[in-house]
Amino acid sequence: MAAEMDGEVRGEAERLAQALLAVLFVRAEPLSVAELASTLEVGQDQVAELAGIASLLLQGTGLLLQDHLGELQLVSHPSAAWAVERAVRPEVASRLSRPALETLAIVAYRQPISRAAIEAIRGVNCDAVLDRLQRHDLVAEVGRSDGPGRARLFGTTMHFLQVVGVARIEDLPPLPSSDEEGWLTRAAEAGNAG
């Protein structure tokens, strides 16, 4: 009897995970855990469990479930990007400059981070670069610091995860230790100052 109940619980969880994927597929945009919980009529903690099951269901497919800052989105897997690109033939986006890539890396690994902290690391003004990254929907304002002036804080977006091809920001590869000793130390010092 216990095995039968266990099977029913697993079956219900898989059914709800499939429903979660279907909702994300139809909406084709990031949805908050709260919105998904309301739609599926489950608790917010259960959405995390369902997302884990959904990720398992997607293994070996051309799809990926991304989880970023309490939002979930169903996207094409990086391994299928060549086919998706051919199918939709979007305009080729201009490549990012080296300063933009450096700034993007700083934001990705140190988020949330202020413009002043980014500039302290890079040693140059970053206004134009941050504007460009925001126009490309790779970074966004994610809050304000508690310090004087309440500086804007920047972080990466769901679109950043899609471009990089990772499910969560925690899946980014670790930085080499030489980098951590250099610009990350300066970033921490600058972040604490501003």
Secondary structure, DSSP 8 states (H G I E B T S, - for coil): -HHHHHHHHHHHHHHHHHHHHHHHHHH-S-EEHHHHHHHHTS-HHHHHHHHHHHHHHHTTSSEEEEEETTEEEEEE-GGGHHHHHHHH---------HHHHHHHHHHHHH-SEEHHHHHHHHSS--HHHHHHHHHTTSEEEEEE-SSTT--EEEEE-HHHHHHHT-SSGGGS----HHHIIIIIHHHHHHHHH-
